[in-house]
Amino acid sequence: METVSIVLFLLLAVVVSGAVARMLPFSVPTPLVQIALGGVIGLSTSHRVDLDPELFLFLFLPPLLFLDGWRIPKDELLKDASTVVELALGLVLMTVIGMGFLIHWMIPAMPLAVAFALAAVVSPTDPIAVSAIAARVPIPKRMMHILEGESLLNDASGLVCLRFAVAAALTGTFSAGAATLNFAWVAGAGLAIGVAVTLAVTRAKAFVTKRWGEDTGSQILVSLLIPFGSYLLAEHVHASGILAAVSAGVTMTFAEISRQALAVTRMRRNSVWDMIQFTLNGIIFVLLGEQMPAILAGAKQTVAATGHSDPWWLAVYILVIVAGLASLRFAWVWASLKFTILRKARRGIGVQSPDWRLTAATSVAGVRGAITLAGVLTLPLTLNDGTPFPTRDLAIFLAAGVIVVSLLLASVALPFLLKGLAMPPEPARQAEEDGARISAAEAAIKAIERHQHALAEGRSDADIYADAGGEIMDLYRERIDGLGDRPTGEGAKKGEKLAREFRLVGVRAERAALLDLVRSRQISGSTARKLTRELDLAEARYIG
């Protein structure tokens, strides 16, 4: 009963955090509000959440990484693939090595292997926290896509590095050759297992659906089980469950293209996954806040491991680590942009050097969040011989401090850097979207004509079929006419805005009339639900 109560308090804190973040007169990132509420829970109750590292990793990371892989725009990711790989692999490796030596030099009491482990957990970035910070100062789409792709890959690369660092700490030995071979197996097998599990499950699901129909609840549950199944299978063969979850999510996108689910299944599944993403990310930050009182209470004992007595030294270490991470990231991003410009210049492509604020914004946007906390909490409690894991509490304290300070830094610096920043022009997508809509409408007209002729052939009431089919085809022709020669310029934009406004006025009037009909009991509950759903979809489309 105690565990259930704690879980309910955590969920309530996640719900309240969103409302509190919106109520505040100044912009505060939701993760910071969640950490504060978690701290209130930690101070106001005698109950404590004892986190099992392996269970924590298993419950939180597979679904979050799976969803990131599933939803990330693949075209945008491929367009900036070289930049993403440079940030997600090259920068992570440099961060682990550079920060590992820096932390060990700064805190000699922390073994080098543990310092590398701490550097590995603070290397992944969290785009969800960045999105929350930039809610009032939108991040440019291309920059956000790069950050999302980087986060997707550096989550896996950082946690794989953590795995090797922990193994070195447990065994006391490290072999570069053996680690390279082990990494090839861990990464390759993990990626392959994620792909194989997703393809096998989606094909089996398609086979069952084709023969016996589709059950929405079962389809949603299957999508929830895929990341956990991929993770467990990969871990069973000593491969990377993290990479398996990521590759399963990426594969899910392509598997769904050829095995489409029903529209109602997709809509409900998206809603379920939105709720899971919001809940799990929120709980992680609330748990961080809940753990903070105990972490701070043990600050005196924690700082003793560093050879000092003043707890303020911990703040110094945190600030140095954050500064080191930001400096490494700025240097890497700057060098990457320069090399990109140089490569394009050699191919005769003129590229304007970006504003320094863009480089600084990309560097500040590398905040740490859920993955860092999840990773540091997976540090073992004991070594192989049963002795306590060296400086584990110190590593957790420093990682938690890095998360909070990086969030605060980004919440202050990122809006300032992005405000009024001239971004490189992005290609317009409206023509592409209009072309797709026209092609789809033309295909629909042809299909309706064929179906109309097939139904009406040889029948005395063929005019009924002609009228019904003609009515629907006229709707598609109107859509084509509206998209074919769309005007451009400020007048067109203003016209579109007014049209959307009028549509919203109409939809809301329909909703009010429907509500009157429901209150006067002139329509049934089932009819009201159906019409309300149609109006919800229409309003969501016009608002979006």
N, C-alpha and C positions, 0 to 999 in steps of 0.2 A: 504493500500500500504506500509506503514511503517513496519508493521509486516512481510509482505512478504519479504521486503528488508533485514530485520534482519535475517530471516530464511536463505535466500540465502547467506548472509555473513557467517553465522555459518557453512553452508554446504561447502562453499568454503574453510573455515579454516580447516575443517576436511580433505578435499582432499589435501590441501597444506601441512598439518602436516606430512602426510606419506612421501611425497617427501623430505621435509626438514630433517626429521629424518634420511633418507638414505643418504642425501648429506653431513651431518656433518662428519668431519674426526674422531670424537670420538663417542663412543656409548652413545646415549641419548634416554631414553624411549620415545616412541611416546606420551603417556599421558602428559609428561612434556612439550613437544613441543606444544601440543594442548592447554594446560593451558597458555603457553606464548603467543600463537597466539590469544587466547581469551582475554588476557590482552591487547594486541595491539588493538583489536576491541573495548574494553571498553574504552581505552584512546583516540582513534581516532574518535569516533563518539559521538554525543550528545544523541543518542537514547539509551535507557536502556531496558533490558528484565525484565519485571515484572513477576516473576514466581508465578503462582497460585499453592500452595502446592498440593492440591488434583489432579489438572489436570496434574501436573508434575509427580506425582506418577503413575497416571493411564496411561499416554502415554509411559513412559519409562520402568517401572519395569516389567509389565506382559510379554511383548514379550521377554525381555532379560532373565528372569528367566525360562520362558517356553522353550526357546532354550537351555539353560543350562541343564535343565532336560531331554530334548529330545536327546541331543547329547552326554551326559556324558557316558563313557563306563560302562555299567551295571555290567558286569562280574568283572571288576577291582574294581568297587565300592563295590560290595558284598564281594570281597576277603579281603578288608581292611575295612569292615563295622564297626567293633568295634572301630578302630582308628578314622575313620571319625566321628562317633557319639560322641566319647569322645571330639573331637575338636569342632564339630559343636554345641553341646548342653552343655556339661559340661564346656568347656572353655568359651563359650558365657555367661553362667549364672554366672560363677566366675568373668568374666570381668565386667559384668553389676554391680554386687554387689561390687566388690573390687574397680573398678575405680569410681563408683558412689560415694562411701564414700570418696575416695581420692579427687575427684574433689570438692565435697562439703566442705571437710576440708580445701582444698587449696583456694577455693573461697567461703567464707561463704555467700556472697551476692547472690549466685546462689542457689535457693531452692533445697532441696534434690531430689524432683521428677524430676526437670529439669536436675539435675546432672545425675540421672539414665537414663534419656532420651538421654543425650549426650553420656553416656557410652554405651548405646544400639546401637546408630548409628555408633560408631567407632569400635564396635565389629566385624561386618562382614568384610571378606577379599575379595580381588578382584583378581582372577587368570588371568584375561586378562592383567591387569597391570603387573603381575609377568612374563607372557609370553613375553611381550614387553621388559621388563628389561633383561630377560635372552636370548634374541634373539641370542647373540653372545657367550653365555655360556649356552648351552642347559641344562635345568633342567632334571634330571633322570625321566623316564616315570612313575615309580611307585610313586615317590614323587609328580609329577604333577597331577596324578590321585587322590591322597589323597587331594591335595590342591583344586582340582576342586570339589570333593565330599564335602569337608568341606565348600567351598564357597556356593555351592548349598543349603546346609541345614542351614548354619549359616546366610545366607541372610534372610531366613524366620524366624529363631528363633530370630535373632537380631531385626527385624522389628516388630515381635509380642511383644517382650519386650518393644520396643519403644511405641507401642500402649497402653500398660498398664501404662507405665510411664506418658504418655501424659494425659491419663484419670485421673490418680491420681493428676496431676498438675491442671487439669481443675476443678475437683470436690473437691480437698483438702482432700480426704480420700482414704484409701487403706485397703482392707480386704484380707488377705492371703487366707482364705477359699473361698470367692467369686471369687477371682482372679484364683484360681485353677480350680473351676468349669467352669468359663468363658473361661479359657485357653483350657480346654478339649473340649468345644463346638467350640471355634474359630478354633482350630487345626483340630479336628476330622471332623467337617462339611466342613471346607475348603478343606481338602484332599479328602473327599468323593465327593464333588461337582466337583473338577477337574477331577477325574476319570470318574464320570458319564457323564459329558459333552463331554469328549473326546470319550468315547465309543459310546455314542448316535450319535455324529456327524459322526464318521468314519463308523458306521454301516449304517446310512442313506446315506452317500456318496457312500458306496459300493453297496447299493441297487439301487440307481439311475444309477450308472456306469454300473452295470450288465444289466440293462434293456435298457438304452438309450445311452450308450457309455460314454467315459470320455472326459471332456473338461479340458485341462491343466490349462488355466487361472482361471477357477472356482475352481479347486482343490487347487491351490496355495492360492487363496483368502480365501478359507475356513480355511486353516492352519493358516493364519494370524489372522482370527477372533476368533479362539478357545481360545487363552489366554485372550483376552478381554472379551469374553462371560463368561468364567469361573470366571474371576475376578469380573465382575459386578454382576453375580448371587450370588457369595459368599458374597460380600459386602451387597447385598440386604437383606440377612438373617442374617446379623451381624456376619458373619464368616470371616476367613482370606482370602482375595483375593490373597495375596501373595502365601500362601500355595496352593491355588487352581490352580494358574498358574504353580507352580512347579510340582504338582502331574499330571496336565494335560500334561506337557511335558514328564514326565517319562512314563505315560500311552501311549503316542503317539508312543513310540518305540515299545511296545508290540502290539498295535493295528495295526501298519503298517506291522508287520510280517505276520499276517493272511489276511490282505486286501491290497495287494501290488498294488501300483499305476504303471502306465506306466513308462518305463525308462525315456522317455523325460520329463515326469512330475516331477520325482524325481530330475533330473539334473537341470531343470529350477528352481524348488522350492529351492534346495540347494543354487543356485546362488542368488536368491532373499533374502533368509534368511541370507546369508553371508553379503550381502549389508546392510541389516537392522541392523545386529549386529555391523558392522563397523561404520555405521552412528550414531546409537543411543549412543554407547559408546563414539564415538568421540565428539558428540554434548554435552554430559554431561560434559566432561572435558573442552571443549571450553566454555561452559556456566560457569563453575567454574572460568576460567580465566577472562571471561567477567564481572563476579561479583566481582572479586578481587579488582579492583580500588575503587569501591564504599565501599567495606568492609574495605579496608585500610584507605580510606578517613575518615571513621567514627571510626577509631581506638581510637582516643582521647576520643570520647563520649563513646565508648564501654568499654575502660579500666576504665572509671569513675564508672561504675557499680560494679567494683571489690574493690573500695575504694582507688585506686591508681591514680596517674596522669601521670606517665611515661608509654608510650605505650610499652616500652621494656618488661614490665611485661607480656604482652600477649605472647611474644616469650618464656619467661620462662615457662609459663603455658603449651604452646604447647610442648616444649621439655620434661617437666615433664610427660605429658600425654603419649607421644610417648615412653619414657623410661619405664613408668609403664606398658604399653601394651606389650612392648617387653619382659620385665622381667616376667610378668605373663605367657606369651606364652612360653618362654623358660622353666620356671619351670614346666608348664603343660606338654609340649612335653617330657621333660626329665623324669618326673615321669611316664608318659604314656609308654615310651619305657622300663623303668625299670620294671614296672608291667607286660608288655608283655613278657619280657625275663623271669621273675619269673614264670609266668603262664606256659610258654612252658617248663621251666626247671622242673617243677613239673610233667609234662607229659612225661618227658624223652627226650625232644627235645632240642638238644644243639643249642643255638643261640649266635653268637658272638656279643659282645657289640659294637654298632656303634660308629664311630668317633664322637667326640664332635662337629666337624664342621658340621656334618649332622644335629644335633640338632639345632645348631646355624643358619644354612641355612634355616631350616624349620621355625624357629622363625622369621628371617628377611623377609622371603617370605610372611609373613602375612601382606602385604601392604593394605592400604585402598584406595578405589577408587569410582567407580560410585554409588554403593549402599549407601555408607556413605553420599555422597553429596545428592543423591535423598532422603534419609531418613531425613537428618537434615533440608532440605528445606520444608518438610511436617509439621514441627512444626507450630501449629496454630498461627495466627497473634494476636488473642485476647483470653481472658478467657471467661467463660460463662457470666460474668457480663459486658462484653464489654471493660474491661481494657486491656492494652497491655500485651501480654504473657511475663512473667518475663525473662529477660536476653536472649531473643531470638537471638538478634544480636550477643551477646557474644558467644552463643553456635554455631552459624553458623561460626563465625570467627575461633573458636578453631577447629571445625571439618574440615574446609578448610585447616587450618594450618597443622593438623595431616595428611591429605591426601598428601600434598606437601612434608612435611618432611619425611614421611614414604617412598614415592617414591624415594626421593633423597638418603635416607639411604640404601634402597634396591639396587638401581642402583650402589652404590659404594661397598657395603659389599657383595652382593650376588655373583657377578662374582669372587671375591676374595675367598669366602668360598667354592665355587663349583669347582674352578680350581684345577685339579689333585686329586680331592676327590675320594677315592676308595669306590665304592658303593657295597652293597650286590648284589650278582649275581641274574639276572632276568631270568626266564625260557624262553628258545628259542621258538619262535612262528613259525619258518619256517616250521618245520615238520607238525605242525597243519594246516598251510595254504596249504602246498603241498597235504596233505591228503584230505582236503576239495576240492581242485581243481580236484584231481583224482576221487573222488566219484562223483563230478558233471559231469565230462567228461564221466565216465562209464554210468551214468544215461542217459546222452544225447545220447550216442551210442545206448542204448537199445530202447529209444524212437524213434530214427530215423529208426532203423530196423523195429519196429512195423509199423510206418507210411509208410515206403517204401513198405512193404508187402501188406498193406491195399490198397495203391494206385495202385500197379502193378498187383494185383490179377485179372486174367481173361482178361488182356489187351494184345494186340498183340505187343505193343511197350514197354513191361516191361523192356527191357534193358536200356531204357532212365532213368527210375526211379532207376534202380539198379546203373547205373553210377553216377547219381546225388547224391543219398544217400551215395554211397561208397566214393565219393570224400569228403563229409563233415565228414563221420566217420573216414577217414584217418587223417584228421586234428585233431580230438579228440584223436586218437590213438597216434599221434606224441606228443601231449601234455602229455599224460600218460607216454610215453616212456621217455620224457624229465624230468619228475618229479619223476619217480619211483625209480631210483637208483642215486640220485644226489650225486656227490662227496662232501666231506667236506674238511675243512682246508683252508690255505692261498691261495693255488692254485685255489681252487674252487671259492673263493671270487674274486680273480683277474680275473678269467675267466668270472664270472658274470658281473663284472664291464666293461670288454672289450666288452662283448656281448651287454650290454646296450648302450655302447658308439657307437658301430657299428650300432645298431638299430636307435639311434638318428641321426647318419650321414645319414642313408638311408631315414629317415622321412624328414629331412631337404632338402635332394636332391629332394625328391618327391614334397615338397612344392615349391622349386624353379622352377621345371619343370611345376608344375601346374600354377604358376604365369606367366610363359612365355606363356602358352596356353591361359590364360585369357587375357593377354595384346595383343596377336595376334588374339583374338576373335575366337579361334578355338573351344571353348566350351561355353555353355550357362551359365548365372549367377546362375541358380538353381543347375546345375551340379557342378559348382565351389564351391557353399556354402556347398553342401553335402560332397564333397571330402575334403574340408577344415576342416569341422567338424570332419570327421574321422581321419584326420591327427592330429588335436588338441588333440583328445582323446588319440591317440597313443603316442604322445609326452608327454602328461601329465602323462601317465602311466609309460613311461620309465624314466622320470625325477623323479617321485615320488618313 
